[in-house]
Each structure stands twice: as structure tokens, then as C-alpha cells.
């Protein structure tokens, strides 16, 4: 489609069903997503006026549902795809040059024949784009020049790196090979590109969420290699949305430090390597060297692992209420930040509160306005955002 057709489809509502699927079905979410796409299209037309036929791509970010530090070092991660995404408009340019502009950054441009990694680009967007193009060429994809404008709503640096890697891998294959990328090939290329770009890669769960959407449970506590399960449970269909409040989450306290110290006392790098039975059998000896507060946190770590696995089992059978009951952070009230306590007071017995660096909550739709208003009274205007879990991963908006 050309740029005018895309703008007309946005304006006349032809793309509304797709936008609702990606960004939420409320009137507010629809108007917001439509305006964002129109704004991105207008910027693309100014940056690349000679490009007529375009492709529009979207890759979701993620929301942490684990509510604890269990995800560190091959532990357990329960996370969901977010309606915050990386959106891109792209067009083949016939120049043999790859041109990428991200938000308000200067344009990146290089020939498709110049894919050698550069030390001065490591950790930069230029390095990631070049690495993504290189991985595509290694996979046998015939590279062609294109122009791309990227607009990102993902604020977490690590989450943005994974989403950008998946976006580039998806878009390059879709445009240059004219095929729809398959997850089994998309994820390895994206991960390899990010590794070249930064020297390391995001976790397996992050790539799976970006590529496929939904809710993902990664359990590596037993084997060290995460076993990933994905669920299509549609929380929105159950009458709930996700509200996130910035600046209301748990500060980096001594929790992680305490748990790490106890793991070291047991000869391990992380408590995931120590069975719960061994930990409790050695409690008398551990109390000689560790405080009861630190040991209580370690015991809570094991309880959290069990809770997350139970939450995943509820998703398997579409038991929404059981899922809420397991991810709700009520069991760790002594460690709750202020944001979690305010959320609980606003929600009463409804929904669930997720305790992490950013407090998130599953809020019944009829309580959303009241909840957002109550959180913003405490944490400031604009601090609370109502969103949704996205069941669609990397895709093209057509």
C-alpha cells in the first residue's frame, strides 16, 4: 500500500479492528493509537518523500508479572507482551542503502554491501541495524536498500533492545525476501544481532514475547536452561486491563543482596541452584551467620517460585481468578512498596497487584478511571497508565 492509502485507512476506520487487537479495545486506546500512526506516517513522508509504497510493522514490549527477583540467573520469569510497542514504517528505496531514523535521533545510513561490525558502533542503534542486516544475509536473505522510521513507546532499555532486534529481523525478511518470518528463524537472528550489538542478549522470554505476544512463563530454576511455555489467555476478554504506575514500585533494596549472600553461604551463585529442602535443613547453621530478616527473604524466594509455577498452571486451564490469586503480591506485604499498598486500598478485593520496580495491577474495567485517578493523586499527574496485554507478537499492520 502507499502512504496515502495507509492514512486513509486510518482515518476512515478500516484499520480499527487491527489497532484494537494491538493496542486495546477502549475508545481512548483506539483514538490514541490512530493518532500515533498518523503522526508517524506524517513524519515518514517528510523524511522520505520519494518513498511511495510502504510497509508498517509493530513489535510489543513486555510487562513483568513475576513480582519478585526470581527471574535473575536462570530463575523463573512470568511476563506478558505489552501494548507499548516499537512501530516502524518502511519502504524499499532502490538505492542499495539502508536508512533508519529512530524517534528524534539522526539518520543511520550504510550500503547493503558494508556489513562489517564497527567498534565505534557497538551499543548504538547503528550497530544493531548493521548486525541485523548481517544476520539476515547469513540466513540467505537477499538484502535490498530501504528507508525506515522507528517510533518506540518502550521505556525499558533491555526490553527496547529485544523489541528492536525482533523488529529489524522481521522487517528485513518481510521486505527483502517478501516472506512472513517464522518464529523459529526470527528469534535466533534477532538474538544474534543483539549479541553482536551489545556483547550480550536479552532473556529467552523477552524474545518469545516480542515475536509471539501473549503471556510467557520461563522456568530455568531446576535445569538452568529455561523451559518456556506460552499462553494466549486474553485478560481483556475477562473484563480487566493492566494499569502501570511509574515511580511507585519497589526500590532496589537489600532483598537481592540478602538472597545472594545466603546462596553463597550454601556454595551457590543463586538460590535456584539450592533445593528448598536443603535450605530449610541448614537453617540452624545459617542463622549463625545470617540475620533472620535475610533468611526470611530467602524463604520467600522459594515461596515465590512455587507461586509462579502455580500461576502458570492456572493459565494452562484458563483459570483467570486462580491466576490473579497467585500473582497478587499480598503474600509479601512486609516487602510491599507504597504503590502496592495504595493500589490494594483502591482495588479492595478486586483484581490483583503486581509488586515489581513499577507497580502494575489488573484492574476491572469499571474501576479503571477511579484507580488511575487515585494513583495519580499520590504519585503525580501522568504517572499511571491504563494498558492491555497484547496477544499478538511481531506483525505487519495491513
C-alpha positions in Angstrom: 0.0 0.0 0.0 1.1 3.6 -0.4 1.3 6.2 2.2 -2.0 7.9 1.2 -3.8 4.6 1.4 -2.5 3.9 4.9 -3.5 7.4 6.1 -7.0 7.0 4.5 -7.4 3.5 6.1 -6.6 5.0 9.5 -8.9 8.0 9.0 -11.9 6.0 7.7 -11.7 3.3 10.4 -10.6 0.4 8.1 -7.7 -0.4 10.4 -9.7 -0.1 13.6 -10.0 -3.8 14.2 -6.2 -4.3 13.9 -5.4 -1.3 16.1 -7.8 -2.6 18.8 -6.1 -6.0 18.6 -2.7 -4.4 19.2 -3.4 -1.5 21.4 -6.6 -2.2 23.3 -10.3 -2.0 22.5 -11.3 1.1 24.5 -12.2 4.2 22.7 -9.3 6.0 24.3 -6.8 3.4 23.2 -8.2 3.4 19.7 -8.0 7.2 19.3 -4.5 7.3 20.8 -3.1 4.5 18.5 -4.8 6.0 15.4 -3.2 9.4 16.2 0.2 7.9 16.8 0.1 6.0 13.5 -1.0 9.2 11.6 1.8 11.2 13.3 4.4 8.5 12.4 3.1 8.5 8.8 3.3 12.3 8.5 6.9 12.2 9.8 7.9 9.4 7.4 6.5 11.5 4.5 8.7 14.4 5.5 11.8 12.3 6.0 11.4 10.1 2.9 9.2 12.0 0.4 10.2 9.9 -2.6 9.1 6.6 -0.9 5.5 5.7 -2.0 4.8 2.0 -1.3 5.2 1.4 2.4 5.1 -1.4 5.0 4.1 -0.9 8.6 5.4 -3.1 11.4 4.8 -3.5 15.1 6.6 -5.4 17.9 5.4 -5.4 21.5 7.4 -4.7 24.6 6.8 -6.6 27.8 5.4 -6.2 31.3 6.9 -8.2 34.2 4.3 -10.3 36.1 6.7 -12.2 38.3 6.6 -9.6 41.1 10.0 -10.7 42.5 13.6 -11.2 41.8 13.1 -14.9 40.9 14.0 -14.2 37.3 17.6 -13.5 38.0 20.2 -16.0 36.8 18.0 -18.6 35.2 15.2 -18.5 37.7 11.5 -18.1 36.9 10.1 -15.4 34.8 6.4 -14.7 34.3 5.9 -11.9 31.8 3.4 -10.6 29.3 3.5 -8.7 26.0 2.5 -5.1 26.4 0.6 -2.7 24.2 3.6 -0.4 24.4 5.4 -1.3 21.2 8.1 -0.4 18.6 6.3 0.9 15.5 8.0 1.2 12.2 7.1 2.5 8.7 9.5 1.3 6.0 9.8 1.3 2.2 12.3 -0.1 -0.3 14.2 2.7 -1.8 16.1 1.2 -4.8 19.3 2.8 -3.6 21.1 -0.2 -2.2 21.4 1.8 1.0 19.7 1.0 4.4 18.4 4.2 6.1 17.0 4.1 9.6 15.7 7.0 11.7 14.6 6.3 15.2 12.4 8.8 17.0 14.4 12.1 17.1 17.9 10.5 16.5 19.9 11.3 13.4 19.5 9.0 10.4 21.7 5.9 10.1 22.8 5.1 6.6 25.1 2.5 5.1 25.4 0.4 1.9 24.0 -3.1 1.9 27.5 -4.3 1.0 29.0 -2.7 4.1 28.0 -5.0 6.9 31.3 -5.3 8.8 30.8 -4.6 12.5 32.5 -1.5 13.8 33.9 -1.0 17.2 32.7 2.6 17.4 29.1 1.5 16.7 28.9 -1.1 19.5 26.0 -0.4 21.8 24.5 2.1 19.3 21.4 1.8 17.1 23.7 1.9 14.0 25.5 -1.2 15.3 22.2 -3.0 15.9 20.9 -2.2 12.4 24.1 -3.3 10.8 24.2 -6.5 12.8 20.5 -7.3 11.9 21.3 -6.8 8.2 24.4 -9.1 8.6 22.4 -11.9 10.2 19.7 -11.6 7.5 22.4 -12.0 4.8 23.9 -15.0 6.6 20.4 -16.6 6.5 20.3 -16.2 2.8 18.0 -13.2 2.6 18.9 -11.0 -0.4 19.4 -7.6 1.1 17.9 -4.5 -0.6 18.0 -0.9 0.3 15.2 0.6 2.4 14.2 3.6 4.4 12.6 3.1 7.9 11.2 5.4 10.6 11.0 3.8 14.1 8.8 5.1 16.9 9.2 3.4 20.2 7.0 3.6 23.3 9.2 1.1 25.3 11.0 2.8 28.1 13.0 -0.1 29.5 16.4 -0.2 27.8 16.7 -4.0 27.8 13.1 -4.5 26.6 13.7 -2.0 23.8 16.8 -3.8 22.6 15.0 -7.1 22.3 12.0 -5.5 20.6 14.2 -3.5 18.1 16.2 -6.7 17.3 13.0 -8.6 16.5 11.5 -5.7 14.6 14.6 -5.4 12.4 14.8 -9.2 11.8 11.1 -9.3 10.9 11.0 -6.2 8.7 14.2 -7.1 6.7 12.9 -10.5 5.9 9.4 -9.3 5.1 10.6 -6.6 2.7 13.7 -8.2 1.2 12.6 -11.8 0.9 8.8 -11.0 0.7 8.0 -13.8 3.1 6.4 -13.8 6.5 9.1 -14.6 9.1 8.6 -17.7 11.2 9.4 -17.6 14.9 11.9 -20.4 14.9 14.1 -18.5 12.5 13.2 -15.0 13.6 14.3 -15.3 17.2 17.8 -16.7 16.6 18.6 -13.9 14.1 17.3 -11.3 16.5 19.3 -12.7 19.4 22.5 -13.0 17.4 22.1 -9.4 16.2 21.7 -8.1 19.8 24.6 -10.1 21.0 26.8 -8.5 18.3 25.4 -5.1 19.1 25.9 -5.1 22.8 28.0 -8.2 23.7 25.1 -9.9 25.4 21.5 -10.8 24.6 18.1 -10.4 26.4 16.5 -13.4 28.0 14.7 -16.1 26.0 11.3 -15.0 27.4 11.8 -11.5 26.1 12.4 -12.7 22.5 9.4 -15.0 22.7 7.1 -12.3 23.9 8.3 -9.9 21.2 7.9 -12.5 18.5 4.6 -14.1 19.5 2.9 -11.9 22.2 0.7 -13.4 24.9 2.0 -14.4 28.4 5.2 -16.4 28.8 6.4 -18.5 31.7 10.1 -19.3 31.6 11.3 -21.8 34.3 15.0 -22.4 34.5 15.3 -22.9 38.2 15.7 -26.6 38.0 17.9 -27.1 35.0 19.5 -23.7 34.3 18.1 -23.8 30.8 14.7 -22.1 30.8 11.7 -24.1 29.6 9.3 -21.7 28.0 5.6 -22.0 28.0 3.4 -19.5 26.2 -0.3 -18.8 26.9 -2.9 -17.0 24.8 -5.1 -16.2 27.8 -6.9 -13.0 27.0 -7.2 -11.0 30.2 -9.0 -8.2 28.4 -11.8 -10.6 27.5 -12.3 -11.3 31.2 -13.0 -7.6 31.8 -9.7 -6.4 33.1 -7.0 -4.1 31.9 -3.4 -3.5 33.1 -2.5 -0.3 34.9 1.1 0.6 35.4 2.3 3.4 37.8 5.8 4.7 37.3 7.7 5.7 40.4 5.5 3.6 42.7 7.4 0.4 42.6 9.9 -1.4 44.8 13.2 0.4 45.2 16.4 -1.6 44.9 16.6 -2.7 48.5 18.8 -5.3 50.2 16.5 -8.1 49.1 18.7 -9.2 46.2 21.8 -8.8 48.2 20.5 -10.9 51.1 19.4 -13.7 48.9 22.7 -13.7 47.0 24.7 -13.8 50.3 22.7 -16.8 51.5 23.2 -18.6 48.3 27.0 -18.0 48.6 26.9 -19.5 52.2 25.4 -22.6 50.6 28.1 -22.7 47.9 25.9 -21.5 45.0 25.7 -18.4 42.9 21.9 -18.3 43.2 19.2 -19.9 45.4 17.8 -21.5 42.2 20.8 -23.9 42.5 19.8 -24.9 46.0 16.7 -27.0 46.8 14.2 -25.7 49.2 14.7 -28.9 51.3 18.4 -28.2 51.6 17.9 -24.6 52.6 15.5 -25.4 55.4 17.6 -28.3 56.6 20.6 -25.9 57.0 18.7 -23.1 58.6 20.2 -23.7 62.1 23.7 -23.3 60.7 22.7 -20.4 58.5 21.3 -18.5 61.5 24.8 -18.4 63.0 26.0 -16.2 60.1 22.9 -14.6 58.6 20.1 -12.4 60.0 16.6 -13.7 60.4 15.4 -10.9 58.0 17.7 -12.2 55.3 16.7 -15.8 55.9 13.0 -14.8 55.8 13.6 -13.2 52.4 15.3 -16.4 51.2 12.4 -18.4 52.3 10.1 -16.0 50.5 12.2 -16.6 47.4 11.2 -20.3 47.4 7.5 -19.4 48.1 7.6 -17.1 45.1 8.9 -19.8 42.8 6.1 -22.1 43.9 3.6 -19.3 43.4 4.7 -18.5 39.9 4.5 -22.2 38.8 1.0 -22.3 40.2 0.1 -19.2 38.3 1.4 -20.8 35.1 -0.7 -23.9 35.8 -3.8 -21.7 36.1 -3.1 -20.1 32.7 -2.9 -23.6 31.2 -6.6 -24.2 32.1 -7.7 -20.5 31.6 -8.4 -20.0 35.3 -8.2 -16.2 35.4 -9.2 -15.9 39.1 -6.7 -18.5 40.1 -4.0 -16.7 38.1 -4.8 -13.4 39.8 -4.7 -15.1 43.2 -1.2 -16.4 42.5 0.4 -13.3 41.1 -1.1 -11.0 43.6 1.6 -9.7 45.9 -0.5 -9.9 49.1 1.7 -12.7 50.4 4.7 -10.3 50.5 3.1 -7.4 52.3 6.1 -6.8 54.6 8.1 -6.0 51.4 5.4 -4.1 49.6 6.3 -0.6 48.3 3.9 2.3 48.9 2.5 2.0 45.4 1.3 -1.6 46.1 -0.4 -0.5 49.3 -2.2 2.4 47.7 -3.3 0.0 44.8 -4.6 -2.5 47.3 -6.7 0.1 49.1 -8.2 1.3 45.8 -9.0 -2.1 44.5 -10.2 -3.8 47.7 -10.8 -7.5 46.8 -10.9 -6.8 43.1 -8.1 -7.7 40.5 -4.5 -8.2 41.5 -1.5 -6.1 42.4 1.9 -6.9 40.9 4.9 -5.8 43.0 8.0 -5.0 41.0 10.1 -2.0 40.1 6.9 -0.5 38.5 3.7 -1.3 40.3 1.2 -2.9 37.9 -2.3 -4.0 38.6 -5.0 -6.0 36.9 -8.0 -3.6 37.3 -11.6 -4.3 36.4 -12.7 -2.1 33.5 -15.4 -0.4 35.6 -12.8 0.7 38.2 -10.1 1.9 35.7 -10.9 5.7 35.8 -11.2 5.7 39.6 -8.0 3.6 40.0 -5.9 5.8 37.7 -7.2 9.0 39.4 -6.4 7.6 42.9 -2.9 6.6 41.9 -2.1 9.9 40.2 -3.3 11.8 43.3 -0.4 10.2 45.2 2.3 9.7 42.5 1.6 12.7 40.2 -0.3 13.5 37.0 0.5 11.2 34.2 2.2 8.6 36.4 -0.5 5.9 35.9 -1.2 4.4 32.5 -4.0 2.0 31.6 -3.0 -0.6 29.0 -3.5 -4.1 27.9 -1.8 -7.5 27.4 -1.1 -8.0 23.8 -1.8 -11.4 22.4 -0.2 -10.6 19.0 3.6 -10.6 18.6 5.6 -9.1 15.7 3.3 -8.3 12.9 2.6 -6.1 9.9 -0.3 -3.7 10.1 -2.2 -4.0 6.8 
